Amino acid sequence: MWSTARNIVIALILSGMLLACVIVGGLYVWARQEGLNPVKAIQLKITLTLKDDDLNTAAGTDPTFRQFEIQAGDTAYTVSQNLRREGFITDSDLFVDYVQYHRLDVQLEAGVYYLQQTQTIPQIASSLTDASIATVPLTVLEGWRLEEIADIIDTNPLLDFGGADFWSAVGPGASLPPDFKVRAGIPDMMSNGIAPSLEGFLYPASYKLRPGITIFELRDEMLNTFNNYVTDDLYQQATQQGFTMYEAVTLASIVEREAVQVDEAPIIASVYLNRLRLPMRLDADPTVQYAIGNTRDGRWWPSITQADYYGLEGVPNQSYSTYLNDGLPPGPIAVPSLASIKAVLNPAATEYYYFRRGCEDDNRHVFFTLDQQTDHANFTCE
């Protein structure tokens, strides 16, 4: 009986030793394949196993996303020290051990990230390997109206607000940032008796937003981007033209919708400026499209015919039609590009008062002087 028990014990010991050899051997082979020092890999595995609870315990309870940046050339040690200093982790050595063992130390990517105190070391380490997914993308295109921006916000599942929230923050009657409003010359009330919006001023760009950004933070970021591109020099040029920036952006928004080819923007701007100075109605098709909106065929920029030029009875935004009303529309009709704003402030010197789309399939235009009004009216492509 004693002999049997001894044999069982010996068998168990041998089995345990064999299992340990298999585990260690497997770990050794894995370490060699991954480029790790096998002894170091074993040490790291033991450390991570003993500190598993610490690995999976967050440094704090604040769920707020805060910016964290990895500079080019930062080592895992440098990153760990910065993470600890900014309160994202409590044990910098454990972070280094974790990324070394999982070979993430060579994948840490330079860039801007948004992290939370409530993330664990494995979660933080994983997120720091791809800067492209660390932010919320939002692209606003030149020529869009506010409703189109609201529509694209509705399709972005990474944002914590929707298009209706956006409209409430930037649409007609919204509370506009006082400093920006004064600087841009946005009136308290537009010429049509409606409170103004931020139409035209939410700069078109590809934004990389922090997770959890609020609608007002988004608004301010877009306005700050406008200020970054529309410099003091451009404001001075607007003053020299006799415009507020609000008026310049209003005209630029029309130019944006008309000029498909960027090099034509200064010429198209000159046409409208020549008409304003005559004076003469702008007769700009995009203002009619803006007035109609998506009420016709579900598109924000619907196709129109000559019948629409003077047939907008009952359309709420008919005050925007420059076929029915003198001068500029009450406000911008879309967000213009910087090129369109510069075209208005630095127009081509021409005697053109009319233009039509040309006959070639290149979205270019044919321009006419005041004496060529009949040619413009009779222009056809045969």
C-alpha positions as CSV (number, residue, x, y, z in Angstrom):
1,M,0.0,0.0,0.0
2,W,2.8,2.4,0.9
3,S,4.6,1.5,-2.4
4,T,1.4,2.3,-4.3
5,A,1.0,5.7,-2.6
6,R,4.6,6.5,-3.2
7,N,4.3,5.6,-6.9
8,I,1.2,7.9,-7.2
9,V,3.1,10.8,-5.6
10,I,6.1,10.3,-7.8
11,A,3.8,10.1,-10.9
12,L,2.1,13.3,-9.8
13,I,5.4,15.0,-9.3
14,L,6.7,13.9,-12.7
15,S,3.5,14.9,-14.4
16,G,3.8,18.4,-12.8
17,M,7.4,18.6,-13.8
18,L,6.5,17.6,-17.3
19,L,3.7,20.1,-17.5
20,A,6.0,22.8,-16.2
21,C,8.5,21.8,-18.8
22,V,5.9,22.0,-21.5
23,I,4.7,25.4,-20.4
24,V,8.2,26.8,-20.0
25,G,9.3,25.2,-23.2
26,G,6.3,26.7,-25.0
27,L,6.9,30.1,-23.4
28,Y,10.5,29.8,-24.5
29,V,9.6,29.0,-28.1
30,W,7.0,31.8,-28.1
31,A,9.5,34.3,-26.7
32,R,12.1,33.4,-29.3
33,Q,9.6,33.8,-32.1
34,E,8.4,37.2,-30.8
35,G,12.0,38.4,-30.4
36,L,12.0,38.5,-26.6
37,N,14.7,37.2,-24.4
38,P,13.2,33.9,-23.1
39,V,14.4,34.5,-19.5
40,K,13.0,38.0,-19.6
41,A,9.7,36.8,-21.0
42,I,9.4,34.3,-18.1
43,Q,10.1,37.0,-15.6
44,L,7.6,39.3,-17.2
45,K,5.0,36.6,-17.3
46,I,5.4,35.9,-13.6
47,T,5.2,39.6,-12.7
48,L,2.1,40.1,-14.8
49,T,0.4,37.1,-13.3
50,L,1.2,38.2,-9.7
51,K,-0.1,41.7,-10.5
52,D,-3.1,40.8,-12.5
53,D,-5.4,42.7,-10.2
54,D,-3.3,45.8,-10.5
55,L,-3.3,45.4,-14.3
56,N,-7.1,45.4,-14.4
57,T,-7.7,48.2,-11.9
58,A,-8.2,51.7,-13.3
59,A,-6.2,54.6,-11.9
60,G,-9.3,56.6,-11.1
61,T,-13.0,57.1,-11.4
62,D,-13.1,60.2,-13.7
63,P,-14.6,59.1,-17.1
64,T,-13.7,62.4,-18.7
65,F,-11.6,62.1,-21.9
66,R,-8.4,64.0,-21.6
67,Q,-5.7,64.6,-24.2
68,F,-2.5,62.6,-24.1
69,E,0.2,62.9,-26.6
70,I,3.1,60.6,-27.7
71,Q,5.9,62.4,-29.3
72,A,8.0,60.9,-32.1
73,G,10.9,59.0,-30.5
74,D,9.2,58.5,-27.1
75,T,10.1,55.1,-25.6
76,A,7.8,52.9,-23.6
77,Y,9.5,54.1,-20.4
78,T,8.9,57.8,-21.4
79,V,5.3,57.0,-22.2
80,S,4.7,55.2,-18.9
81,Q,6.2,58.1,-17.0
82,N,4.0,60.6,-18.8
83,L,0.9,58.4,-18.2
84,R,1.6,58.2,-14.5
85,R,2.3,61.9,-14.2
86,E,-1.0,62.8,-15.8
87,G,-2.9,60.3,-13.7
88,F,-3.9,57.7,-16.2
89,I,-1.9,54.9,-14.5
90,T,-0.4,54.4,-11.0
91,D,2.4,52.0,-11.8
92,S,4.7,53.0,-14.6
93,D,6.9,49.9,-14.3
94,L,3.9,47.6,-14.6
95,F,2.9,49.4,-17.8
96,V,6.3,48.9,-19.3
97,D,6.3,45.2,-18.3
98,Y,2.9,44.7,-19.9
99,V,3.8,46.4,-23.2
100,Q,7.1,44.6,-23.4
101,Y,5.6,41.2,-22.8
102,H,2.9,41.7,-25.4
103,R,5.4,43.4,-27.8
104,L,3.3,46.6,-27.8
105,D,6.3,48.7,-26.9
106,V,7.4,48.6,-30.6
107,Q,3.8,49.5,-31.7
108,L,3.3,52.6,-29.6
109,E,2.5,55.3,-32.2
110,A,3.2,59.0,-32.0
111,G,0.0,61.1,-32.1
112,V,-2.7,62.7,-30.0
113,Y,-5.0,60.4,-28.0
114,Y,-7.9,60.9,-25.7
115,L,-7.8,58.7,-22.6
116,Q,-9.9,58.2,-19.4
117,Q,-8.8,57.5,-15.9
118,T,-11.3,54.6,-15.9
119,Q,-9.3,52.7,-18.4
120,T,-7.0,49.9,-17.3
121,I,-3.4,49.4,-18.4
122,P,-4.3,46.8,-21.1
123,Q,-7.0,49.1,-22.5
124,I,-4.7,52.1,-22.5
125,A,-1.8,50.2,-24.0
126,S,-4.0,48.9,-26.8
127,S,-5.4,52.3,-27.6
128,L,-1.9,53.9,-27.9
129,T,-1.0,51.7,-30.9
130,D,-3.2,53.4,-33.5
131,A,-3.5,57.2,-33.4
132,S,-6.0,57.1,-36.4
133,I,-8.7,55.6,-34.2
134,A,-8.1,57.7,-31.1
135,T,-10.4,60.5,-32.3
136,V,-13.9,61.0,-33.7
137,P,-13.7,62.1,-37.4
138,L,-16.1,64.7,-38.8
139,T,-15.8,66.1,-42.3
140,V,-17.6,69.3,-43.3
141,L,-17.5,70.1,-47.0
142,E,-17.3,73.5,-48.7
143,G,-20.7,74.6,-49.9
144,W,-22.7,72.8,-47.3
145,R,-25.6,74.5,-45.5
146,L,-26.2,74.0,-41.8
147,E,-28.8,71.3,-42.4
148,E,-26.3,69.2,-44.3
149,I,-23.9,69.4,-41.4
150,A,-26.7,68.4,-39.1
151,D,-27.4,65.4,-41.4
152,I,-23.8,64.2,-41.3
153,I,-23.8,64.5,-37.5
154,D,-26.8,62.3,-37.4
155,T,-24.9,59.6,-39.2
156,N,-21.9,59.7,-36.9
157,P,-22.4,57.1,-34.1
158,L,-19.3,58.3,-32.2
159,L,-20.8,61.6,-31.3
160,D,-22.9,62.0,-28.2
161,F,-25.4,64.4,-29.8
162,G,-27.5,64.5,-32.9
163,G,-28.3,66.9,-35.7
164,A,-31.2,68.4,-33.8
165,D,-28.9,69.3,-30.9
166,F,-26.5,70.9,-33.4
167,W,-29.3,72.9,-34.9
168,S,-30.3,74.2,-31.5
169,A,-26.7,75.3,-30.8
170,V,-25.9,77.1,-34.1
171,G,-29.2,77.7,-36.0
172,P,-31.4,80.8,-36.2
173,G,-32.0,82.3,-32.7
174,A,-29.2,80.3,-31.1
175,S,-27.0,82.1,-28.5
176,L,-23.9,83.0,-30.5
177,P,-20.5,83.6,-28.9
178,P,-20.4,87.3,-28.3
179,D,-16.8,87.9,-29.2
180,F,-17.1,86.1,-32.5
181,K,-20.4,87.7,-33.3
182,V,-19.0,91.2,-32.8
183,R,-15.8,90.5,-34.7
184,A,-17.6,89.0,-37.7
185,G,-20.3,91.7,-37.8
186,I,-23.1,89.3,-37.3
187,P,-26.3,91.4,-36.8
188,D,-28.7,91.1,-33.9
189,M,-31.4,90.6,-36.5
190,M,-31.2,89.9,-40.2
191,S,-32.9,92.0,-42.8
192,N,-35.8,89.5,-43.0
193,G,-36.5,90.0,-39.3
194,I,-35.1,86.6,-38.3
195,A,-32.4,86.1,-35.7
196,P,-29.1,85.1,-37.3
197,S,-27.4,81.7,-37.2
198,L,-23.8,80.6,-37.7
199,E,-24.5,79.7,-41.3
200,G,-21.3,80.2,-43.3
201,F,-18.9,80.4,-40.3
202,L,-18.5,76.7,-39.3
203,Y,-15.3,76.2,-41.2
204,P,-15.2,73.3,-43.7
205,A,-12.5,70.9,-42.8
206,S,-11.8,67.3,-41.7
207,Y,-11.9,67.4,-37.9
208,K,-10.5,64.9,-35.5
209,L,-12.5,65.4,-32.3
210,R,-12.0,64.1,-28.8
211,P,-14.4,61.4,-27.7
212,G,-17.2,62.9,-25.6
213,I,-16.9,66.3,-27.2
214,T,-20.0,68.5,-26.5
215,I,-22.0,70.3,-29.2
216,F,-20.8,73.7,-27.9
217,E,-17.2,72.5,-27.9
218,L,-17.6,71.4,-31.5
219,R,-19.2,74.8,-32.4
220,D,-16.3,76.6,-30.8
221,E,-13.7,74.4,-32.4
222,M,-15.2,75.1,-35.9
223,L,-15.3,78.8,-35.1
224,N,-11.7,78.8,-33.9
225,T,-10.7,77.1,-37.1
226,F,-12.5,79.8,-39.1
227,N,-10.5,82.4,-37.1
228,N,-7.3,80.5,-37.8
229,Y,-7.8,80.7,-41.5
230,V,-9.6,84.0,-41.9
231,T,-6.9,86.3,-40.6
232,D,-6.8,89.9,-39.5
233,D,-5.5,90.8,-43.0
234,L,-8.7,89.4,-44.6
235,Y,-10.8,91.4,-42.1
236,Q,-8.9,94.5,-43.1
237,Q,-9.5,93.7,-46.8
238,A,-13.2,93.3,-46.1
239,T,-13.3,96.7,-44.5
240,Q,-11.5,98.2,-47.5
241,Q,-14.2,96.7,-49.7
242,G,-16.8,98.3,-47.5
243,F,-18.0,95.0,-46.1
244,T,-18.3,93.4,-42.7
245,M,-17.0,89.9,-42.6
246,Y,-20.6,88.8,-42.4
247,E,-21.4,90.4,-45.7
248,A,-18.2,89.1,-47.3
249,V,-19.0,85.6,-46.2
250,T,-22.6,86.0,-47.4
251,L,-21.3,86.8,-50.9
252,A,-18.6,84.2,-50.7
253,S,-21.2,81.5,-50.0
254,I,-22.9,82.4,-53.3
255,V,-19.6,82.3,-55.1
256,E,-18.9,78.9,-53.5
257,R,-22.1,77.4,-54.8
258,E,-21.5,78.8,-58.3
259,A,-17.7,78.2,-58.9
260,V,-17.0,74.6,-59.5
261,Q,-13.6,75.4,-60.9
262,V,-11.6,77.3,-58.2
263,D,-9.8,79.6,-60.7
264,E,-13.2,81.0,-61.8
265,A,-14.1,82.1,-58.3
266,P,-12.5,85.6,-58.6
267,I,-14.2,86.2,-61.9
268,I,-17.6,85.1,-60.6
269,A,-17.1,87.3,-57.5
270,S,-16.3,90.2,-59.8
271,V,-19.7,89.7,-61.6
272,Y,-21.6,89.9,-58.4
273,L,-19.6,92.9,-57.1
274,N,-20.2,94.7,-60.4
275,R,-23.9,94.1,-60.1
276,L,-24.0,95.3,-56.5
277,R,-22.2,98.5,-57.4
278,L,-24.4,99.3,-60.4
279,P,-26.9,98.6,-58.5
280,M,-28.5,95.6,-60.0
281,R,-30.1,92.5,-58.5
282,L,-27.7,89.6,-58.1
283,D,-30.0,87.0,-59.7
284,A,-28.0,84.2,-58.2
285,D,-29.5,80.7,-58.7
286,P,-28.0,79.2,-55.4
287,T,-30.1,81.7,-53.4
288,V,-33.3,80.3,-55.0
289,Q,-32.1,76.8,-54.2
290,Y,-31.4,77.8,-50.6
291,A,-34.9,79.3,-50.4
292,I,-36.6,76.2,-51.6
293,G,-34.4,73.8,-49.6
294,N,-35.4,70.1,-49.4
295,T,-39.1,70.8,-49.7
296,R,-39.2,69.8,-53.4
297,D,-37.3,66.5,-53.9
298,G,-35.6,65.8,-50.6
299,R,-32.3,67.5,-51.7
300,W,-31.0,70.6,-50.0
301,W,-29.9,72.0,-53.4
302,P,-32.7,71.1,-55.7
303,S,-32.8,71.6,-59.5
304,I,-34.6,74.7,-60.4
305,T,-36.1,76.2,-63.6
306,Q,-36.8,79.8,-64.7
307,A,-40.3,79.5,-63.3
308,D,-38.7,79.3,-59.8
309,Y,-37.0,82.7,-60.2
310,Y,-40.2,84.7,-59.5
311,G,-42.5,81.9,-58.3
312,L,-41.7,81.4,-54.6
313,E,-45.0,82.4,-53.1
314,G,-45.4,80.7,-49.8
315,V,-41.8,79.6,-49.5
316,P,-40.7,80.6,-46.0
317,N,-37.1,81.5,-47.1
318,Q,-38.1,83.5,-50.2
319,S,-36.3,86.5,-48.6
320,Y,-33.1,84.8,-49.6
321,S,-33.9,84.8,-53.3
322,T,-31.8,87.5,-55.1
323,Y,-34.3,87.4,-58.0
324,L,-37.0,88.7,-55.8
325,N,-34.9,91.0,-53.5
326,D,-32.3,93.7,-54.0
327,G,-28.7,93.4,-52.6
328,L,-27.3,90.5,-50.7
329,P,-29.5,87.9,-49.1
330,P,-30.1,88.2,-45.4
331,G,-27.2,86.0,-44.6
332,P,-24.8,83.3,-45.9
333,I,-26.5,80.4,-47.7
334,A,-23.6,77.9,-47.2
335,V,-20.2,77.6,-45.7
336,P,-17.6,79.0,-48.2
337,S,-14.1,77.8,-48.7
338,L,-11.2,80.1,-47.9
339,A,-10.7,80.4,-51.7
340,S,-14.2,81.8,-52.1
341,I,-13.7,84.3,-49.3
342,K,-10.4,85.4,-50.8
343,A,-12.1,85.7,-54.2
344,V,-14.7,88.2,-52.8
345,L,-12.0,90.2,-51.1
346,N,-9.6,90.0,-54.0
347,P,-11.8,89.8,-57.1
348,A,-10.7,89.8,-60.7
349,A,-10.9,93.1,-62.4
350,T,-13.5,92.6,-65.1
351,E,-16.5,94.3,-66.8
352,Y,-18.6,91.1,-66.6
353,Y,-22.2,91.3,-65.4
354,Y,-23.5,87.9,-66.6
355,F,-22.3,84.3,-66.9
356,R,-23.7,81.0,-68.0
357,R,-22.5,77.5,-67.8
358,G,-20.5,76.6,-70.9
359,C,-21.2,73.9,-73.4
360,E,-18.3,71.7,-72.5
361,D,-18.6,69.0,-69.8
362,D,-16.0,70.8,-67.5
363,N,-18.2,72.9,-65.3
364,R,-16.7,76.1,-66.6
365,H,-18.6,79.3,-67.4
366,V,-18.9,81.8,-70.3
367,F,-18.9,85.4,-69.2
368,F,-20.6,88.5,-70.7
369,T,-20.3,92.3,-70.3
370,L,-23.2,94.6,-69.8
371,D,-23.3,95.3,-73.6
372,Q,-23.6,91.6,-74.2
373,Q,-26.9,91.2,-72.3
374,T,-28.7,89.9,-75.4
375,D,-25.9,87.4,-76.1
376,H,-26.2,86.2,-72.5
377,A,-30.0,85.9,-72.8
378,N,-29.8,84.0,-76.1
379,F,-26.9,81.8,-75.2
380,T,-27.5,78.2,-76.1
381,C,-25.4,75.1,-76.7
382,E,-26.1,73.6,-80.1
